[in-house]
């Protein structure tokens, strides 16, 4: 399972989570810091990534267009990178089930 971290999430997570999500990327390394949501959506769809974001704009796109790509929407509010790391590590089984579910387009954490 490959995660694509949106601009609003620290790029440090790519290295911090490399042991459990080794093919993950941050949007700044594959597109640009200023990539538009439509570009991010297309890139994720074409390259089989799950988008991980704190941005509610992607929820609307997910409802309109469905999947792929799938969306993981982190709703921790203002938090530390380590909080997101812990949440994703604790949610591995949930993420795996979500990734294999053909019906579900987005996942809210927590």
C-alpha positions in Angstrom: 0.0 0.0 0.0 1.4 3.4 -1.1 0.5 6.6 0.7 0.8 10.0 -0.9 1.0 12.7 1.8 -0.6 16.0 0.9 1.1 19.4 1.4 -0.6 19.9 4.8 1.2 16.9 6.3 4.9 16.8 7.1 7.2 15.2 4.5 9.1 13.7 7.5 6.4 11.0 7.6 7.8 9.4 4.5 11.0 8.4 6.4 9.3 7.9 9.7 6.9 5.3 8.2 9.2 3.7 5.7 9.2 0.4 7.7 5.4 0.0 7.3 4.6 2.0 4.2 7.9 1.8 2.2 6.6 3.1 -1.2 5.0 6.2 0.2 5.8 9.7 -1.0 5.2 13.3 -0.2 3.5 15.4 -2.8 6.5 17.9 -2.8 8.8 15.2 -4.1 6.6 13.9 -7.0 4.8 17.1 -8.1 5.4 20.4 -6.2 4.5 22.2 -3.0 1.9 24.2 -4.9 0.3 21.4 -6.8 -3.4 21.8 -7.2 -5.9 19.2 -5.9 -6.8 18.1 -9.4 -3.1 17.4 -10.1 -2.6 15.5 -6.9 -5.8 13.5 -7.5 -4.7 12.5 -11.1 -1.2 11.6 -9.9 -2.5 9.4 -7.1 -5.0 7.7 -9.5 -2.4 7.0 -12.2 0.2 5.7 -9.7 -2.1 3.7 -7.3 -1.6 5.9 -4.2 -3.9 6.5 -1.3 -4.0 10.2 -0.6 -3.4 11.1 3.0 -4.6 14.6 3.9 -6.0 16.9 6.5 -7.8 19.0 3.8 -11.5 18.6 3.6 -11.5 19.6 -0.1 -10.5 16.1 -1.0 -13.6 14.7 0.7 -15.7 16.6 -1.8 -13.7 15.4 -4.7 -14.0 11.8 -3.4 -17.7 12.1 -3.2 -18.0 13.5 -6.7 -15.5 11.3 -8.5 -15.4 8.1 -6.4 -12.3 6.0 -6.4 -9.6 5.5 -7.4 -7.8 7.1 -5.7 -8.9 6.4 -2.2 -8.7 9.1 0.5 -7.5 8.9 4.1 -8.7 12.1 5.8 -6.9 12.8 9.1 -9.0 14.8 11.5 -6.5 15.4 14.3 -6.6 19.2 14.0 -3.5 21.0 15.0 -1.1 18.3 16.0 2.5 17.1 15.9 4.0 15.0 13.2 4.5 12.3 15.8 0.8 12.2 16.5 0.1 11.5 12.8 2.8 8.8 12.8 1.3 7.1 15.8 -2.2 7.3 14.4 -1.1 5.7 11.1 0.9 3.0 12.8 -2.1 2.2 15.0 -4.4 2.1 12.0 -2.4 -0.3 9.8 -5.1 -3.0 9.9 -7.8 -0.5 9.2 -5.9 1.0 6.3 -5.3 -2.5 4.8 -9.0 -3.3 5.1 -9.9 0.1 3.6 -7.4 -0.4 0.7 -8.9 -3.8 -0.2 -12.5 -2.6 0.1 -13.8 -2.0 -3.5 -16.9 0.0 -2.2 -15.3 2.6 0.1 -13.8 5.8 -1.2 -12.6 7.6 1.9 -11.6 6.8 5.4 -11.8 9.2 8.4 -9.1 8.9 11.0 -10.0 9.3 13.9 
